[in-house]
Amino acid sequence: MDKFLVKISKSKKNTKTNAEKNVGLSEENLHSIEKKRSKIDIVPNTKDINQIQNAVSSDVVTSKSDQITNTLLESDNFIRDPGEKSTNSLILFSSGFGPYQPNNIIFPQHSGRKFRPEWYSSFPWIEYSPSSNSAFCFYCRAFPSNTSDPTFVSVGFKQWSKASYKSFPQHEKSFGHKEASAKLAGYKSSKKSGSIISKVNTHHQQIVADNRAYLKCILDSLLYCARQSIAVRGHREDEDSSNKGNFLELLTLRANDNDIIQRYFIEKEKTFRYVSGDYTNTFLEYLANIVIKNIIDNVIAAGIFSIIVDETQDLSRHEQVAIIIRYATKDLSPAEVFLGFYETETTDGETLSMLIKSTFVSHGLKIENIRGQCYDGAALMRGSYRSIRNLAKQVSYVRNVFGTLNTLHNFIGASSKRHAIFEKMYSVLNVSTCDGPKTLKSLSDTRWSCRLDALKAVLLNFQTVSMAKETIQELCNMRCEESFNNTWNEVDILRKQYNVSSSILPRKQKIPAKLGGGLKEVENTTINKHYKINIYFAVLDNIINDMGERFEENNLYVLNCMQDILLNDMPNNNSFKEINKMYGFDEYNLKAETTILNRMYKTVHDQNNVQSKINFIASENYKAGFPTLTRLIQLFITIPTNSASCERSFSCLRRLKTYLRTTMGQSRLNSLGILQIERERSSLIDKDKVIDKFSAAAECRGRRLLLHSMESINDDKIQKTLLTPGIGGQPTFSNGTKVSFHFVTRVVSTNSVVDDSYKWPKHMEIVLGKKFKLEVWETILKSMREGEISKFIVHKSCFITSLVAHLIQFGLA
């Protein structure tokens, strides 16, 4: 059996024509041609070179190859004889072959006449079949039609006596032959310059590329405004406004050196620019959601995390709750990430608890993975625990002190004249403030430290020194007669120095007439006893009680046990037992890993601290060798120590929601806060994902710009436009796969709906391979991913004109 050496070269253009798809090809013919849409050039063995060179037509279409593979192909599986029913002329022509015109053979006679090789040059479309001793038309066989003469397509011409002067010229002038010749010429031309469909598709792709480039410019400008904490919108944004806001003015500036922005935004090429308030809010929300998704993925990968929560009041008098998550990264570094601002009407423990739970559920975080909680000790966020600020407010006289401070600040600061007199008194009296504040400070609704600063500002300006106590024992020692008398005497000296009137007892409260009337008896007969019992001792008792509860709640003993294990060379056994009891660590494994790590650490490090050991494990990649100890380090890093991240987020809130932007909505505020606080993550946003999500949502409200390219399926017969990307990779659909999907069929010319499966009681289902429906269904569905929504424009030969398909699920039937 003869062998041929086949050179397979993969075409750069992975396309086929419509006519190519109309002709079937068996698996036995052209074994390696159809596979992966490859081009084939045949290089015969030396002994057959003359025969093959004479067989190949001079107008063979060739293409440059980018990959060459050599293989052997059986000659019996590669038959060019047109008399063989399995031979496909179109496939041969597209593979680089012309009419089969053998010369070096013996032509047998038929009715006294025989085929003459000279006819090859007179009629180049002729091809000869040695097996049937008949002639065929290569063009008509490649592009058959209803008007084609069967004699030259499938039967074969044998009347040699009428060939040259009658039959061949008549066939050459026939409508069917001319139509086939035109199709072949168009096919050859499309191979060189591309078909009309391909040119239209190229133009469509360029439009899509420009549209997406414009949206990326909008997203870049929005990100710049958000990351810089500057206002996006302006007060007036019409054409006559001299200042349209930072966002529009930035686009106008960028249009000077950006052709896309110049065309779309300035020249209004598309008449729709996506710069209105609704669209900017949508874009900001999509950008923030991508940042949040990245954060949540990292938190879930860490396994355990802690929460830091605090609240403040914005300039609109709305309570804003900031939620921070702390977790350990893969390199055992602490990370605190911002989850957002959340508006709440009340800040009681139950409301905040429900807010935190609902937030975690919406983001897919499990509450059982929380290992630590940190709330601002001076706010209402500690639930059932009473804070220092609230306890101090329970003493009415202390509350009145802060009210007086606030009134004093407002009285002096509200008038420039009064403030000028205040400053003049400084220069005249030559008051020394010991490097303290030279003006009075306002109070804060959320921060106790700001109230302390306001109090210190007054005291420093009165040349007094406040006493500070740091421990509970010192506060307990202050709760005595001697300490009160010392404080009373100092205050009395200060009163006399600045000519302040002496203290008096509070006015007696009246008893309502319906209860008998009269005045209430005063329990404390002297001013000294009144201030000692009702104010001094009351405040100290509340502070001591709250600090005791706070230390008991934090359970510092467990943290000390962690520090003992991580820091000391010989940790206490009780530390291992306590950790095992609290968190369920394996005590034996933890002891063994700690002992081994300490020995290894000593050989290379003299410095002994917790951070150095953590860096040693992370840098040397010992995490796999010390899994239990790594878990303990991760837990130690995860536990928060302060709420500074929440305080920093409030600083961002003050920059975002200024007195000029108090009408900003909560969704916009939250998106801007995420993009500004998480600056590093926002700079890495994949804008193509934002555009894809926006394009998918645009189908619901009407599309203005084309944002997805068409994909070619089956060449000219099916054009695919992706509307909503699916999930996962391209699945493999084998026979027997059951596919569930929805579809809407429309007529392109009238846009009338032919069929709509969304109105059915149940979605459409097809079992691939059974083909009880049109084959175009299988072709369409095999090009889709699960969850994908695409639009297909199908040639009328497939009996479907326009189709929108939504693949729901697939699996073996």
Secondary structure, DSSP 8 states (H G I E B T S, - for coil): --EEEEEEEE-SS----HHHHHS---TTSSTTTTGGGEEEEEE--GGGHHHHHHHS-TT------S-EEEEEEEGGGS---TTSTT--HHHHHHTT-------SS---EETTEE--TTHHHH-TTEEEETTTTEEEEHHHHHS--TTS-HIIIII-B--GGGIIIIIHHHHHHSHHHHHHHHHHHHHHHHHHH--HHHHHHHHHHHHHHHHHHHHHHHHHHHHHHHHTT---S-S--STT-S---HHHHHHHHHTTS-HHHIIIIIS-SSS--S-SHHHHHHHHHHHHHHHHHHHHHHHHHH--EEEEEEEEE-TTS-EEEEEEEEEE-TTS-EEEEEEEEEEES---HHHHHHHHHHHHHHHT--GGGEEEEEE-TTSGGGTTS--HHHHHHHSHHHHHHHHHHHHHHHHHHT-HHHHHHHHHHHHHHT---TT--SS-----SS-HHHHHHHHHHHHHHTT-------SHHHHHHHSSHHHHHHHHHHHHHHHHHTT----------B--GGGT-SB---S--SHHHHHIIIIIHHHHHHHHHHHHHHHHHHTHHHHHHHHHHHH-SS--HHHHHHHHHHH---HHHHHHHHHHHHHHHHHH-----HHHHHHHHHHTT-TTT-HHHHHHHHHHHHS----HHHHHHHHHHHHHS-TT-TT--HHHHHHHHHHHHTHHHHTT--HHHHHHHHHHHHHHH--SS--S-EEEETTTTEEEEEEE--BSS-----TTEEEEEEEEEE-TTT--EEEEGGGSSS-EEEETTT--S-HHHHHHHHT--BT-EEEEEE-GGGT--EEEEEEEEEEE-
